[in-house]
Structures are given as structure tokens and as C-alpha cells.
Amino acid sequence: MSEEKKPAIKKIQATGHMRKIMADYFYELDNAMKQGSPKIAWCTSVGPAELLLSLGFLVYYPENHGAMLGSSRQAASYIPVANAIGYSPDICSYLTSDVGAFIKKETPLSRAYEGIEGVPIPDVLVYNTNQCRDVQDWFSWYSKELNVPALGISTYRNIGNITEDHLSSIEKQIKGLIPQLEEIGGNKFDIDKFRHILGLSYDCTQLWKKVLETNKSIPAPISFFDETIHMGPAVVLRGTETAVEYYEVLLQELEERVAQKEGAVQDEKFRVYWEGMPIWGKLRDLAEFFISLRTAVIASTYCNSWIFDSFDPDDPFMSMARAYTEIFIVRDENFKELYIEKMVDMYGINGILFHDAKTCPNNSNNRYGMPERLEKKLGIPALTINGDLNDLRCYSEEQAKTNIEAFVEQLANK
């Protein structure tokens, strides 16, 4: 196809605000590490961050760092370092790129933020296996390497209906973390502070949900590729006023776009659902490519992973157990299929793109016939492209773009 005029990505004005609060977040962590206070906890992205915040910890998310390594296209130089110490190239490339970068004592944080020399060293590591077993192994490596305790929650997987037995088990595990975290952090647990922080997380998640749902409008005001960037505060700053204030600003801007019928893709013609992980090192390239095809990628499972409708300050432990157990990645194939069907209807989707991420089987939902079943049931095309979240050696740009062009031709024929 013609590449004479490079497609323009429409700038979101709130981006400057987001960069400022993200910089403040990383500088606060760096200062805490240098001064030895407050204590720092590493947490998996869908782990009990609200509990950690209520106990006075600053919270750092290695998965966020993994995404930074991917988007900065630095992962390829670090993955082999982790492979050399025994980690398979087939396991999570967040894990291998992050561990490799740590071994080499390098981080994109030092390039992005003056004065930051490395990632913040933790006082404790806290994981939740609701995402995958890799996070447990990831944190266990750091526990041995840094000689700090690793605490965890073991979540059920492939769940259909969530039962009280599921939730009571996870609730007990969350409560069981408190004595050890009190000892490590030096602060007593305060139920009222916990309720307050959980309430802020709820407010954040509801605003983020409204942000995503602006794309029910035609044309859609924000693309999936922009959403993966603007979900940053929902991941690392939930439980804070800062995140709530940010999404109020972003939501207002997008609602103005809706009112003015200003789409992220000029002359939007087709609407696509992205199922699976982003290809971090190709976000801009893919965004521009879809714009050139007048195709808007407007909704995804991934960005919806930080919507926690169940948070309830009046029942904080049980509601946290429910919120972190009902997420898409934990559920069985039947639930996932019905979920995507609802999303297709809600957003007026013309086709579904599945990303088969080589090193992330837990977030690749094309491997058991789902694309074919949904095509038959919904009567819309589905496409699977091969790639990875961080390891670009698994991604053939020429093949992917050829397949996407053919996919868009299918949408036109429908």
C-alpha cells in the first residue's frame, strides 16, 4: 500500500499531565530508596496494592518496568542475559527482559528521568498468581538475589462461576499478609485507611471505565494504542487522589472529542477489537498502520483488566478478593467467550484481532479454537497475528501487515 503520506496520530492533550505524574511517582520511589524511608514494596500489577499502600509502603510494579523495556525496544538486549542463567526463551519476556536488565544494571528509567540510576530496591515483594505462575518465579528470583522476603497470594485459575469457597480462601490469604507486612514496614494496620485507599482505587477504576467507554461513540475518540499508554496511572497510581484527578482530566478531553465527533482515526471506517497483549515495541507503528487503513482499534481485553467494579470500602477484604479473582485472565473459556461477545456488541465491532504472544500463553486466547467459534457465532472476521509483548524476534512485521491488510479487506467485503 502507498506510504506517501505518513498517517498522523492525534495528540491527546492530557499526555503532558500524565508524564508529569508518572515522573513524580518514579522520583518519589527513588528518593525513598536513597533515604531509606518510606519502605518500598514490589507488587504484581493485579496484586494487593491497596493493602500495601494502607500500611505505608510505596509500591513499585516490575511489570510496568517490563512494558517500558518493551516499548523502548531495549528488551532484545536483556532477554539473552536471563536465558544465560537458565530462564527459557519461551517464558514471560517481561520476566526475562526485566531480570536481564537488572543483571546488566541498566534501566530505561535512567534515560527518562535525570538522576535515577536504577530501579528502586524493595523491602518486600508481594505477588498474586491470578495472572500466571511466572510472577511467583520472577519475585522468587529477586527474593534470593536481594535477600528480601517474598509473600504471595495463590489464586484459583480457569474459574467459571466464582464461589464463596474461592473468595473466602483468597480473603484469608490477604488478611494473612498483614502481620508480616506490619513487621517489615513498621506500621500497624489501620482498617479505616485501608477502606479509604480502596475507595480511591474504586473511583479510579470507574473513571478509567468511563474513559474506555467513550469509544462506544462513532467515531471513537481514543485508540487502543493510546489506551495502553494512558492506563499507566490506573496500574501504578490506583489508590491515590492523583490517579482519580488524572482520569477526570482525560475523561473531560475525550468527552469533548465525542461532542465534536473527533475520532482517533480520521474517516473511521472499521472498528476492531484487540484481544491479547500489546506488542510494546510496535505501538506507534501499528497505530499509524491502522490509521492508514481507516480502521480504529477501539476496545480490548487488556485495557479492561484494570476495571475493578467489585471494590467496596464497606467490605474491603472480601471485595478485594472478588475484584482480583473475577478478572478475565483467571476465568475459563466459556466466560471469556461470552465476555468478548458482549464487548463486540457494546462497541459495534466489525472484526476481532487476536495477538498470539509467544511468551505469554496466559494472555493468548486464540489457542483453543476461540477465534473460529466467535467467527461462526458472531458472523464477523477474526484474525490471529503472531508476535510477543517484548521479544520482537517473535514478530514478523511484513507478515503481520500483509495479514492485517487482508483482514481489513474482509471487513470491507462484509
HUKA-V971689 format. One record per helix or strand of 3 or more residues. SS is the DSSP state (~ for helix, > for strand). FROM is the first residue (numbers start at 1). LEN is the number of residues. If there is no record, write none. Layout:
[[SS FROM LEN] [SS FROM LEN]]
//
This chain:
[[~ 15 21] [> 40 4] [~ 49 6] [> 58 3] [~ 62 10] [~ 75 10] [~ 93 11] [~ 108 5] [> 124 5] [~ 134 13] [> 149 5] [~ 164 22] [~ 191 26] [~ 224 7] [~ 232 5] [~ 241 19] [> 270 6] [~ 280 13] [> 295 6] [~ 303 4] [~ 313 11] [~ 328 3] [~ 333 15] [> 351 7] [~ 361 3] [~ 370 9] [> 381 7] [~ 392 3] [~ 397 17]]
//
